[in-house]
Amino acid sequence: TVFDKVIELLIDWNCLDMTAVYIDSTHTKAYANKKKNHKETIKIEAKKYQKELDLEIALKGLQDEDLTDEEYLEEVQKIVRCNEEVDTEEVIGEKEIIVSNVDKDAGMLYKSDKEKMFGYNTSVICDNNNYILTVDTNGSNVHDSVSFYQSFENLTSHFDISKIEYFVGDAAYLTSHICKTIIDLEMIPAFPYTRKGYRKEYFKKYEFTYDEYNDIYICPNEKDLIPTGINKDGYIIYKANSCDCNNCPFKGQCTKSKYKQILRHVWEGYKEMANEYRHHLDVKEIYKQRPQHIERVFADGKTKYGLRSTYFRTKERVHRELTLLYACMNLKKFALHHYA
């Protein structure tokens, strides 16, 4: 494609600075009347990392069994072999969505309680010099944490990722598996901290101390929450003793249930590592530069190149239009840097 040829040109001229790469997504208004729509029931697909998660859950359950080293190794080999042979169920359920009558690939985007539109969500990764490295297009109803995987796959398959030291994104990408994916490839995640989902006047999860050695949580009243099982989504369930909770002076600030319960993902440690990196001075400086890079790319695209809306329909045509647009932005930047 034209976009790939431009990337080859940039690599040949040594234009890319991939010390840090920045990911984000932006919405483009679809060429579709929001009033002309209907509802459809679609299938919910399993997570891209479901097989990896199933293996982690199985291995986690094995740690609780009383086995010798030889028996443990034998069971691990069986689990790994079984995980490789068995295909993960691709469809895990159904949900109802609003679909455009004229462009079925566009997703309904709710900008506010009163404003909504059909649109496309374009996920982009750029480098330190604001050159666009990857472009991926989905409907606006696809979350950034889902579109991340295709963008990241394109990045790792087309570029030398050993040059990347920092991977920068906003709070939408702060998930346990995304943090694991980045850290396992020896990149430093530069993400903001988020406290979504907490109720006011109640203890936050971070106010409970996690004892990694004993694998327990300790509450503000110094009582233990012990692991009692693991659910299919990979969350270990830690429960307090109901007697401890009934006699606790802080129960009104903790839970309305008979006992306190905390969920911890099997890959929660990677998320905690990302939050620790956030305090490093180099990571702070890199994250501060995010508006100058990826957000600047989107601002230029919307104010100068018509990124706000499209007159094409279907995901394939919109993707071709947007990819060509970003290729032209790369070419213009290249020309200004080398021939101006």
C-alpha positions as CSV (number, residue, x, y, z in Angstrom):
1,T,0.0,0.0,0.0
2,V,1.0,3.7,-0.2
3,F,1.2,3.9,3.6
4,D,3.7,1.0,3.7
5,K,5.8,2.5,0.9
6,V,6.0,5.8,2.8
7,I,7.1,3.9,6.0
8,E,9.8,2.2,4.0
9,L,11.0,5.6,2.8
10,L,11.1,6.9,6.4
11,I,13.1,3.9,7.5
12,D,15.6,4.3,4.6
13,W,16.1,7.9,5.5
14,N,16.4,7.1,9.2
15,C,13.6,9.5,10.1
16,L,12.0,7.5,12.9
17,D,12.8,8.0,16.6
18,M,11.2,5.0,18.3
19,T,12.7,5.6,21.8
20,A,9.1,6.1,22.8
21,V,5.9,5.3,20.9
22,Y,2.5,6.8,21.6
23,I,-0.9,5.1,21.1
24,D,-4.4,6.6,21.1
25,S,-7.6,6.6,19.0
26,T,-9.9,9.1,17.6
27,H,-13.4,9.1,16.2
28,T,-14.4,9.9,12.6
29,K,-18.1,10.7,11.9
30,A,-19.6,8.1,9.5
31,Y,-21.5,9.0,6.4
32,A,-24.8,7.6,7.9
33,N,-27.9,9.2,9.3
34,K,-28.1,8.4,13.0
35,K,-32.0,8.2,12.8
36,K,-32.0,5.5,10.2
37,N,-31.0,2.4,12.2
38,H,-32.2,-0.9,13.6
39,K,-31.2,-3.3,16.3
40,E,-29.4,-6.5,15.7
41,T,-28.2,-9.3,18.0
42,I,-24.6,-10.1,17.4
43,K,-22.2,-12.7,18.8
44,I,-19.7,-11.8,21.5
45,E,-16.3,-13.1,20.7
46,A,-13.8,-14.4,23.3
47,K,-10.9,-12.2,24.2
48,K,-7.8,-12.4,22.0
49,Y,-5.8,-13.6,24.9
50,Q,-8.4,-16.1,26.2
51,K,-6.2,-19.2,25.5
52,E,-3.3,-17.6,27.4
53,L,-5.7,-16.7,30.3
54,D,-7.1,-20.2,30.5
55,L,-3.6,-21.6,30.8
56,E,-2.8,-19.1,33.6
57,I,-6.0,-20.0,35.5
58,A,-5.2,-23.7,35.2
59,L,-1.6,-23.3,36.4
60,K,-2.8,-21.0,39.3
61,G,-5.2,-23.7,40.4
62,L,-2.4,-26.3,40.4
63,Q,-0.3,-24.2,42.9
64,D,-2.9,-24.9,45.6
65,E,-2.5,-28.7,45.4
66,D,-0.1,-30.6,47.6
67,L,2.3,-32.2,45.0
68,T,5.9,-33.2,44.9
69,D,8.2,-31.4,42.4
70,E,8.0,-34.3,40.0
71,E,4.2,-34.5,40.2
72,Y,3.9,-30.7,39.8
73,L,6.1,-30.7,36.7
74,E,4.2,-33.6,35.2
75,E,0.8,-31.8,35.8
76,V,2.2,-28.6,34.3
77,Q,3.2,-30.4,31.1
78,K,-0.2,-32.0,30.9
79,I,-2.0,-28.7,31.2
80,V,0.3,-26.9,28.7
81,R,-0.2,-29.8,26.2
82,C,-4.0,-29.8,26.7
83,N,-4.1,-26.0,26.3
84,E,-2.3,-26.2,22.9
85,E,-4.5,-29.0,21.6
86,V,-7.9,-27.7,22.7
87,D,-9.4,-24.8,20.7
88,T,-10.8,-22.0,22.7
89,E,-14.5,-21.3,22.1
90,E,-14.6,-18.3,19.9
91,V,-18.2,-17.2,20.7
92,I,-19.1,-16.7,24.4
93,G,-22.5,-15.0,24.2
94,E,-24.7,-12.5,22.4
95,K,-25.6,-8.8,22.8
96,E,-27.9,-6.4,21.1
97,I,-26.4,-3.3,19.3
98,I,-27.7,-0.4,17.2
99,V,-26.8,-0.8,13.5
100,S,-27.0,1.8,10.7
101,N,-29.2,1.0,7.8
102,V,-26.7,2.3,5.2
103,D,-23.3,1.4,6.8
104,K,-23.4,-1.7,9.0
105,D,-19.7,-1.4,9.9
106,A,-20.1,1.9,11.6
107,G,-20.7,1.9,15.4
108,M,-23.0,4.1,17.4
109,L,-21.0,6.6,19.4
110,Y,-22.6,8.3,22.4
111,K,-20.7,11.7,22.8
112,S,-23.1,12.8,25.6
113,D,-26.5,12.0,27.0
114,K,-28.1,14.1,24.2
115,E,-25.6,13.7,21.4
116,K,-24.9,10.5,19.4
117,M,-23.8,9.6,16.0
118,F,-22.5,6.7,13.9
119,G,-18.7,6.7,13.5
120,Y,-15.4,4.9,13.2
121,N,-12.7,4.6,15.8
122,T,-9.1,4.9,14.3
123,S,-6.3,3.5,16.5
124,V,-2.9,5.1,15.7
125,I,0.6,4.6,17.0
126,C,3.2,7.4,16.4
127,D,6.9,7.9,17.2
128,N,8.8,10.7,18.9
129,N,9.0,12.6,15.6
130,N,5.2,12.4,15.2
131,Y,5.4,10.0,12.2
132,I,2.4,7.7,12.1
133,L,3.6,4.0,12.4
134,T,0.3,2.1,12.3
135,V,-3.4,2.8,11.5
136,D,-6.3,0.5,12.4
137,T,-10.0,1.2,11.9
138,N,-13.0,-0.2,13.8
139,G,-16.5,0.8,14.5
140,S,-16.9,3.4,17.3
141,N,-18.5,0.8,19.6
142,V,-15.1,-1.0,19.8
143,H,-13.2,0.0,23.0
144,D,-9.6,1.2,22.8
145,S,-8.4,-1.7,25.0
146,V,-9.8,-4.1,22.3
147,S,-8.4,-2.2,19.3
148,F,-5.0,-2.1,21.0
149,Y,-4.1,-5.7,20.0
150,Q,-4.4,-5.3,16.2
151,S,-2.4,-2.0,16.4
152,F,0.3,-3.6,18.6
153,E,0.5,-6.6,16.3
154,N,1.1,-4.3,13.3
155,L,3.8,-2.5,15.3
156,T,5.6,-5.7,16.3
157,S,5.4,-7.2,12.8
158,H,6.6,-4.2,10.8
159,F,9.2,-2.5,13.1
160,D,12.2,-3.4,15.2
161,I,10.6,-3.1,18.7
162,S,14.0,-3.6,20.4
163,K,14.5,0.1,19.9
164,I,11.3,1.0,21.9
165,E,12.0,1.9,25.5
166,Y,8.7,3.5,26.4
167,F,5.1,2.7,25.4
168,V,2.8,5.6,26.2
169,G,-1.0,5.5,26.3
170,D,-4.0,6.9,28.3
171,A,-6.0,5.3,31.0
172,A,-8.1,3.2,28.5
173,Y,-5.0,1.0,27.9
174,L,-4.3,0.4,31.6
175,T,-5.5,-3.3,31.8
176,S,-3.6,-6.2,33.3
177,H,-3.0,-8.0,30.0
178,I,-1.9,-4.9,28.1
179,C,0.6,-4.1,30.9
180,K,1.8,-7.8,30.7
181,T,2.1,-7.6,26.9
182,I,4.3,-4.5,27.1
183,I,6.4,-5.4,30.1
184,D,7.1,-9.0,28.8
185,L,8.7,-7.4,25.7
186,E,10.9,-5.3,27.9
187,M,9.2,-2.0,27.2
188,I,8.3,0.5,30.0
189,P,4.6,1.3,30.1
190,A,3.9,5.0,30.7
191,F,0.2,5.2,31.7
192,P,-1.7,7.5,34.0
193,Y,-3.3,6.3,37.3
194,T,-7.1,5.7,37.4
195,R,-9.5,5.2,40.3
196,K,-12.6,4.3,38.3
197,G,-15.3,2.3,39.9
198,Y,-14.9,3.3,43.6
199,R,-17.8,4.3,45.7
200,K,-17.6,7.5,47.7
201,E,-17.0,7.2,51.5
202,Y,-15.9,3.6,51.1
203,F,-12.4,2.1,51.4
204,K,-10.5,1.9,48.2
205,K,-8.8,-1.3,47.1
206,Y,-5.4,0.3,47.5
207,E,-6.2,0.8,51.2
208,F,-6.1,-3.0,51.6
209,T,-2.5,-4.2,51.8
210,Y,-1.6,-7.2,49.6
211,D,0.8,-9.6,51.2
212,E,2.4,-11.3,48.2
213,Y,4.4,-13.9,50.3
214,N,1.2,-15.2,52.0
215,D,-1.1,-14.4,49.1
216,I,-3.6,-12.6,51.3
217,Y,-5.1,-9.1,51.6
218,I,-5.0,-7.3,55.0
219,C,-7.8,-4.8,55.7
220,P,-7.5,-1.5,57.5
221,N,-8.7,-3.3,60.7
222,E,-5.7,-5.7,60.3
223,K,-7.9,-8.7,59.4
224,D,-7.0,-11.2,56.7
225,L,-8.9,-11.8,53.4
226,I,-7.9,-15.2,52.1
227,P,-8.2,-16.6,48.5
228,T,-11.2,-18.8,48.1
229,G,-11.2,-19.5,44.3
230,I,-10.8,-18.1,40.9
231,N,-13.5,-17.1,38.3
232,K,-13.5,-17.7,34.6
233,D,-12.3,-14.1,33.9
234,G,-9.1,-14.8,35.8
235,Y,-10.0,-13.0,39.0
236,I,-8.9,-14.6,42.3
237,I,-11.6,-14.0,45.0
238,Y,-10.4,-13.0,48.4
239,K,-12.9,-13.1,51.3
240,A,-12.9,-11.9,54.9
241,N,-14.3,-13.9,57.8
242,S,-18.0,-12.8,58.4
243,C,-17.3,-12.7,62.2
244,D,-14.5,-10.3,61.7
245,C,-16.7,-8.1,59.5
246,N,-19.6,-8.1,62.0
247,N,-17.4,-6.9,64.8
248,C,-15.4,-4.4,62.7
249,P,-15.8,-0.7,63.6
250,F,-15.1,0.2,60.0
251,K,-17.8,-1.9,58.4
252,G,-19.8,1.1,57.4
253,Q,-16.9,2.4,55.3
254,C,-16.1,-1.1,53.9
255,T,-19.1,-3.1,52.7
256,K,-22.8,-3.6,53.0
257,S,-22.5,-7.4,52.7
258,K,-21.9,-9.9,55.5
259,Y,-18.3,-10.0,54.6
260,K,-15.7,-8.0,52.5
261,Q,-14.7,-9.5,49.2
262,I,-11.8,-8.3,46.9
263,L,-11.0,-9.5,43.4
264,R,-7.4,-9.7,42.1
265,H,-6.6,-10.6,38.5
266,V,-3.9,-13.3,37.9
267,W,-1.9,-10.6,36.0
268,E,-2.6,-7.8,38.5
269,G,1.1,-7.7,39.4
270,Y,1.9,-6.3,35.9
271,K,-0.7,-3.5,36.4
272,E,0.9,-2.7,39.8
273,M,4.3,-2.5,38.0
274,A,2.9,0.0,35.5
275,N,1.6,2.1,38.4
276,E,5.1,2.0,40.0
277,Y,6.8,3.1,36.8
278,R,4.4,6.1,36.8
279,H,6.4,7.6,39.7
280,H,9.8,7.4,37.9
281,L,11.1,10.8,36.8
282,D,11.8,9.6,33.2
283,V,8.4,8.1,32.8
284,K,6.8,11.3,34.1
285,E,8.7,13.3,31.6
286,I,7.8,11.0,28.7
287,Y,4.1,11.0,29.6
288,K,4.0,14.8,29.8
289,Q,5.1,14.8,26.1
290,R,2.0,12.8,25.0
291,P,0.0,15.9,24.0
292,Q,2.8,17.1,21.8
293,H,2.8,13.8,19.9
294,I,-0.2,11.6,19.4
295,E,-2.8,14.3,20.3
296,R,-1.0,16.7,18.0
297,V,-1.3,14.2,15.2
298,F,-5.1,14.0,15.7
299,A,-5.4,17.8,16.0
300,D,-3.6,18.3,12.7
301,G,-5.7,15.6,11.0
302,K,-9.0,17.2,12.1
303,T,-8.1,20.8,11.5
304,K,-6.1,20.5,8.3
305,Y,-7.0,17.2,6.6
306,G,-10.7,16.4,7.1
307,L,-10.3,13.7,9.7
308,R,-13.6,14.7,11.5
309,S,-15.9,12.9,9.0
310,T,-15.9,10.6,6.0
311,Y,-18.0,10.4,2.8
312,F,-17.2,6.7,2.3
313,R,-19.1,3.7,3.6
314,T,-18.0,0.3,4.9
315,K,-14.9,-0.3,7.1
316,E,-12.7,-1.3,4.2
317,R,-13.2,2.0,2.3
318,V,-13.0,4.2,5.4
319,H,-9.8,2.5,6.4
320,R,-8.3,3.0,2.9
321,E,-9.2,6.7,3.1
322,L,-7.8,7.2,6.6
323,T,-4.6,5.3,5.8
324,L,-4.0,7.4,2.7
325,L,-4.6,10.5,4.8
326,Y,-2.1,9.5,7.4
327,A,0.4,8.5,4.6
328,C,0.1,12.1,3.2
329,M,0.7,13.6,6.6
330,N,3.9,11.5,6.9
331,L,5.0,12.6,3.4
332,K,4.4,16.2,4.2
333,K,6.3,16.1,7.4
334,F,9.2,14.2,5.6
335,A,9.3,16.9,2.9
336,L,9.3,19.8,5.5
337,H,12.1,18.2,7.4
338,H,14.4,17.4,4.4
339,Y,13.6,19.8,1.7
340,A,12.1,23.0,3.3
